[in-house]
Amino acid sequence: MNFSLKHLAVTTLVLSSLASATPAFANLTAQQNATLVKSFTDTSIKDFRQFLASVAKSEPGKTANLGPAISGFLDNKPLSAEQQNEIHRLLGLYARVKYGKAATETLKELVAIPTFRKDGVPQHENPEFLKIADKIKSLAESFNLAFRNVDNRVYEITLPGSGDEVVGIHAHADVVPVTPENWVLKDGTRLDPFKVTQVGDRLYGRGTEDDKNGIVVALYAMKIIKEEKLPLARNFKLLVDTTEETSGDAIPYYFERNPTPNYNLALDGGYPVVIAEKGYGTVMANFPRRAPQGKGAEITALTGGLATNQIPSTSVATFSGEKPAELAASLLKAGKDYAKRNGGNLEVTSKVVDKSVQLTFTGVSAHSSEPESGINPVARMLDFINSLDGKIALKHNHITDAARYAANNWGLDYLGNTLGIGFSDAFMGPLTASLTYVGMDEKTFKLAVNLRVPVGKSTETLKREIAGKLDAWSKKTGVAVAFDYSIDEPMYRNPEGEWVKALLAVATENLGMPHKFGTSAGATSVHDLPNGVQFGLAMPDVKYTGHNDNEFKTVEQFLLDLQIVTEMMGRVGQLPRL
């Protein structure tokens, strides 16, 4: 859409009459960006116009020949596609300089609200979600943005434009649970998961990477565009989900009652632009609790991940026996021998607690979409328990049943090869299968395997294949177990349109990345939405800390996210067509 100057009483970016077939590039290097940022402080600039005037006089501005674009913008003259992109690049730099500190403080405020699932309480009735809804409403309204709380399922913030098209920006307010005692740095520093602690360049806290950072940078980008009165050819809606980490029912609830945006970006994945997501699956094994049989020690409890998408850092098995001290020593020796035989990358401790023995395996926590980045203590604990037969006398019960099942069918391999279901796609990568969630109630011991499934095999075929193998195992061994299966289809998009070209250009130019689309093992709320892609906010080839103990976001990456999302929103908002 073109804008006519006679209809604008404010400074504008005058759009080219036709979208360029090839995206124009902003004439600014990452090094020049960094130099410009260092030249300013948040107290030295009043607004975007003053910032631009200062940039034009600066050495980096002169070196990059930004004068023509800046003077054209300030004088309301038509700009070329390249000049428009330069102005939007400067808008992103302005965002981090002017509002970087304020955005960081806002992130701290949101992290301080512990928005994880509470057993027995629907998410939309959880008091912590009422708190964060009020906080986001207060922020939005102070930024002169329209806010709607849709039945405490989704919080909608709107930045209006002149056209009918809507671009949905997706982020989520819920976080995965924490095990507070595991939030300890290597030097012994204890962290509060719900208080942002800065150590060096790292901002530690639950939600700093997944995904309260996404809410914050989107809100500030909208604020800046609104207060600078930059015209938009389309509307933006920030949709803050409350159930992304659990049931995933909030976004469908919203779209049953509201129109679906024409384009959808999740600030909850990876850079630069992710066009494919693996399907999310769960194999939940339910073992009926049974009285122990045989002689020896009894395993009375076992811990694992608190959610199916979370590989924890520790797994603790509790044993009861007649001679706890001797049992603790035997388990410690056997555990250390096991660790040595299996790579040595596992810490093993054993101690007597109230006449019981607690055996702890400590690995490395990870998001279940990236099992290769962690060391899964749940898989190792179950495999170890199963290996004890004949070495340490154990009574057999539901937990030893689960250990036998895990070792026989899944083992320490996270590619599904033990069960014989492994396959891979050249672009999306391999199927992964991780033992994650462990739970127990009065009747059942539950053990979940989290699947991430690429294209190449239908979900129904895979489900039948897994069910057939596991049912055959259950009949052969006589182990009583009931299975629940759920596998979503993977997402695979053919990227087309000016908007995707713009997204790719913004991310790759700012981050110095190859100009290529990406794929992800993690599913987001845009998985089933039209024109849905991930646009950050995690760097590929860097370990994702979102579901880990000691989750963090670096200050530099957070400010880069603010810069990139602001530039993206300005640029996509003003494209003549998407």
C-alpha positions, 0 to 999 in steps of 0.5 A: 500500500502506498501512503500519500503525504497529504494524509499524514501530519507526521514524519513518515517513511514514504513507500516505494510504489512497488515491492522490490523483487529482491530485498534491498539491504541496509547499508550498515555493517554489524560493526557500524551498528555496534559503534553507533550504539556505543556513541549514545546513552539513553539520556543523550537522546530525546526521540527518534528524530533527534537520534537520526540527526545525531547519527547523520553527523557522526563518523559511522553515519558519514562512513555508511553514507546515511545522510541522504536517507536521514535527510529524506526521512526528516523532510518527508521525501520519498525514500528508495527501498534501501533508504527505507531499510536504513531508516528501519535499521536505525529505528532498531538501534534507537530502540536499544539505546533509548529503551534498553535499560527500561526493557531490562527492568520490565523483563525483571518484573515479569520474571518475578511472577511465577507463572508455572502450572499448579496442579489442580488449578486451571491456568486461567484461574491461577492467581499468578496469571491474573497478576501478569495479566494486570502487569501487561495491561498496565504496560500496554496502556502506559504505551498507549496500546489497546489491551484485551484480556480474552478470558485470561487465556490470551492477552491481546495487545494491538498496534493499529495500521491503516489496512485490513491485514493483521500480523500476529506476534506470538509469545507466551507468559507461562514457564516450565516448573523449577526445582529451586535447589538445582539453581546453583552456579558452579562457584556455589552461588545460589539463584532464585529462579523468579528473581533476575540475577545478573552475573557478568553478561548473563541475566539468570531467571525462569522466563528470561529466554523462554519466553517473557523476553519475547513479550517485552521486546514486542511491547517496546517495539510497538511502543516506539512505533506508536510514539514516533507516529510511524504509519503502518500499512497493516495491523499488529497484534501481540498475542500472549499465550498462557498455556504454551508449555502445558495443554496448549489450549489457550490459542485455539480458545482464542481463535474460536472467538477471534479472527486468525491473523493473516501472518503469524510470527513466533518470538519463541524459537530460533533465528533467523527464520524457521519455516519447519517445526517437528511434530510434538509427540508423547508416549506415556507409559502407565504402570499400576502400582503393585506390592513389592515382590522378592527380597532386598531393598525396595525403590519407593520413589523416583524423580524426573522431569516436571514436564514432558518437554523438560530433561532435568539435571537430576534424577533421585531414586529413594531406596528402603532397606534394612541396613541403609548405610551399607546399601548407600555404599553399595549403590554409590559404588555400583553407580560410579561403576555404571557412570564410568562404563557409560561415558563418565559424564554423570555425577553420582551421589548416595546418602542416608536420609531418615533411614532411606537411601537417596541415590542421585544422578546429576547430568545436564538439563536440556530442552527435550527438543535438543536432547543432544545438548544435555545428559539425561539423568532419567534415562541413565537412572532407569537403565542403572536400576534395570542393570542392578539385577543380580548385583544388588538385591531389589524387590520388584515393583512398579518402578522396576517394571518401568526401569525394565521397560525404559532400558529395553525399549529406549535405553540411553539412545535418544534417536529411537534406534533401541526401539527401531523407529529411528528415521531422519529428514535431510532438512529437518533432521532426525526423530528424537525420543527422550525419557522426561517426565516421571510422576506417581499417584496413589494408583499409577507410576507414569513415565513419559517419552517425548518425541520430536518427529520430522517429515518422512513418515505419517504420524499414524504410521509411526504411532502404529509402529510404536504401539505394535512394538511396545504391545509385543514387549509387554506381552513377552515380558508380562509387565502390566502397562497401559500406553497413551499416544499423541503425535502431532503432524510436523510443520513444513512451510514453503517460504514465499512473499516479501514479508519472509524476505524481509524477516530473513534480511533483518535477522541475518544482517543484524546477526551476521548469519548465512542467508538461509531459512532454518528448521526447529525441533521445538513446536510453537503456537504458530505450528497450525496457523497460516503463514506461521514462522519462528522469528528468534529469539534464540541463536542456532548452534548455541545451547538453549537454556529455556527449560534448563536449571539456571536459565539465562539470557545474555544482556547483549542478546536481549538488546539485540532482540529488542533491536531486531524485533523493532526493525522487523516490525517497522519494516514489515509494517510498511511493506507495500505488500507481503 
